[in-house]
C-alpha cells in the first residue's frame, strides 16, 4: 500500500476529509520551500502537491503562473524540486508528496531517470497535466514500477467513457477540476460539482479530490461534503504574496489551519 493509499484509508476510517495544498517549488524563493511544506503538514495537510515550475503552462491561472515565474528566476528546475522532496523526507517519512506539472521537464530529464530519481527522493505520486491517458500507458507502468501513483485530472466535460479510460490507469486518487477554466478562477458551481462526483464514483473506487476554485474555508467545507479531498493552491499563494517578507510560511500555515478546522467541523 502506497503512502497515498494509506493516508486515504486512515482518513476514511476516521470519517475525515483530506486536505491537499498545492504550492510551487522554489516560490517565493528556494529557501522557503521545505519549511513551507513542513508548516503545511503542521497546519493539517494530509498530502502535499508540489508544483514543478514551468514557463508555458496550460492549466495554471495568473497566480500560479506568477509563482512559477518567481521560482524559475531562482533557477529552480526538476532536479532542484526532487532535492526539496529529499530534504523534506529527512524528517517527514509519512506525508505523501505529489509532483504536479507538465511533460516537458520530465521528458527533458528522461522519463526513466525521472522515475528512478523521484522514487529515491521520496515522491509518492505524479500528476502530469498534459499526459492524456491515450498516450501514457507506458509512463503509468513505469511510475507504478517505481512505487509511485499516477494521478489524473477529470473535468466537467469528461464523459463516462473518458472517466472509465482514466480509471484504468490512475492510482492514488483522482483530481476533479471543478470548473471550466484555469486554476484560481472564481466561478465555482457547487451544485454542478455535487452532481458530477457520483458520476465519477460509478467509474472508480479511487478517492476523488476537488480543486481549481476553492478559495476559503466555507467553500472548502461545502466541497468536502461530497468529495474525499479538497485541493487548494492559488488561494495559498495569494496569502503568501500578501504576507510581509519573511512571514510567508507563517501566513500560509495560518490560512491552512482555518481550512483544516472547517473540514473537521463536518
N, C-alpha and C positions, 0 to 999 in steps of 0.2 A: 504493500500500500504506500503510495507516494505521500509526501508531506501535505500536498493539497488535498488529496482524498481523506487523509487522517484528520485534517483540520475541519473539513466539512462534516465528516462523520461525528466528530466531537461536538460541533455546534448543533447538529441535528438532534443529538441525544439529549442536549440541554435546552432544546427549543429556542435557540438563539440564531440571529441572522449574521452573516459575515459582513464585515466592513472592510472594503478594499480601496485604499487610497492609491492614486496614481501620482507620481512625481517624476520629473525629468532628471535623469542623472547629470550631475555637473551644474545644476541650476540652484541658486544664483552663482555659485562658484564651487569648484570641486571639493573644497574642504567642508562643505555643508552636507554633502550627500549622505555619508554614513551616519553622522549624528542625527540627521533628519529621519532616516529610516528607523533608528532606534527610538526616537521620540514618537514616531507614529505608532510603533508597537506598544510603547508605554501608554499611549493615549487610547488604545483599544483596537488597533488594526489587527485583522486576522491574516490577511495576505497583503503583500506589497506588490503593486505593479510599478516597475521601474522602466521609465521611458528611455529608449536609446535615441539620442539626438540625431536628427536628420534634417537636411537642408530643403527637401522638396516633399513635404508631407501631403497626403491625400485626405485624411480624415480629421486632422487637427485644426481646431479653430485658432483665432488670433492669440489667445492666452498661452496655449501650449506651443504655438509657433514662436512666440517671444522667448519662452523658456528654452526651447531648442537653440535659438539663435545665441542666447547668452552662454549656453553650455559649449556650443561649437566655437565661440570666440575664445574659450578657455582650452580649446584643443581636445575636448572630450569626445572620444570615439568608442567603438565597441570594445576594444581592448581595455580601455580605462573603466568602462562600465562593469566588465567582468571583474576587474580588480576591486571595485567598490563592493560587489557582492561577496567576494572572498574575504574582504576586511570585515564586512557585516557578519559573515558566518563565524568569524573567530570567537564571537561572544553570543551569537544567537543561532542555535542549531535547530530551532523549532519553527520559526515563522517562514512560510513559503514565500519565495520571491519569483515573480513572473516578469520576464523581459517583454516589453511591448514596443513594437516599432515596425520597420519596413524591411523589405527583402534586400535592398542594395547593400547595407553594411554587412549583412550575413554572407551574401554571395561574394562580396569583396574580400572577406576573410577566408571564405571557403566553407561550405556547409559542413564538411567532415570535421575540419579543425574547430569550427564553432561548436559543434555538438560535444566534442571532447573537452574543450576549454570551459564551456558553460557548465558541464557536469562537474568538472574539477572545482570550479569556483563556488558551486553550491546552488546553481539555478534550478528551480523546480518546474517551471513552465515557460512556454514561449508563445507569444501571440504576434503573428506577422500579418499586418493589415492587408497587404497586397499579395498574399499567397492564397488564392482561391482553392477550394477543395479539389477541383478538377486537375490542378497542376502540382499538388504537393503530397501525393500519397507516399512517394519515396522519402520526402522530408519528414513526414509524420512517423514513418517506420524508423528513420534514423534517430529522431528525437526520443521516441519511446525506447529505442535500444540503448539509450544513454540515461534511462530512468528519469525522463522529463515528460511532462504533459504538453500536448499541443492544443491550444485554446483557439476557438474561432469566434468571430463576430456573426451575429444574426441581426437582420434589420427589419423594420416594419414592413418592408416589401418582400421579405423572404417567403417563398411558397412552402407548402408541406413537402414537396419533393426536394426542395433545397435544404430544408431543415433535416430531412432524413439523410441526405447526402453528407451534410456536415456531421451529423451524429455518428456516422460510421467511422469517421477519422478522429473526432475530438475526444479529448480526455481531460480530466481535472474539473472543468466547469465550462459552461457556455456563457458568452457575454452578449446580452441583448442590447443593441443600440436603440435607445428609447425614442429617437426622433429622426426625421429625415433631414439631416444636416450634419454639421461638424461638431466637435467637442465644444461644450460650453454654451451652446445655443440655449435660448431661454423660452422655448415654446413647448415644453413637455406636456403631453396629454396623458394624464394618469389613467383615464378611462380606456384609452387605446392600449396602453401598456398592460393594464389588468386583463384586457380581452385577449392579448397576444400570448401571455405567459402560458395559459392552459394549452394553447395550440402547440407551443414548443414542447411542453411536458408530454404530449402524446407521442412525440418522436424520440424521446430520450429520458433516461433516468439520471442524467448528469444534473448537478445543481445549476441553477440559472441565476446569473448576476445581471443587474441592470445599471447602465451608466449613460453618459453623454448629455445629461441635462439636470443633474441633481446638484442643487446649489446651496441647500441649507438643511437644518435638522428636520424641519417639518416635511419637506419633500422626501428626504431620506426615509423618514418613518412611514410615510404614505406608500412609497415604493416597496419597502420591506414587508408590508402587509401581504404582498402576493409574490415576492421574489425571495430567493435564497440568499442573495448578496446585493449589496449596494456599492457601486463603484463611483468614487468622487475624484476628479482630477483638477479641472480648471478652477474650481472654487478654492481649492487648497493653494494653488499657485497664485491666485489673486490675493489671498490672505498674506502670502509671503511678500508679494510685490508691495503691498500696502504697509508692511511692517518696517520699523526703523532698522537701519543697518545693524547687523549683529543679533537682531531679535526674530529673525525669520523662523528659526526652528521652534522657538517657544510659541510663536503665534500659530504656526501650523499645528502643533500639539494641542494648544488650547481649542482651536476650531474642531479638531477631530474628536476631542473629548466630549464636546457638546453633541456631535453626531452619534457617538457611541452611547451616550446616555439616552438619546432619543430612541435608538434601536432597542435598547434593553428595556425600555418602557412599554414595548408592545405586549 
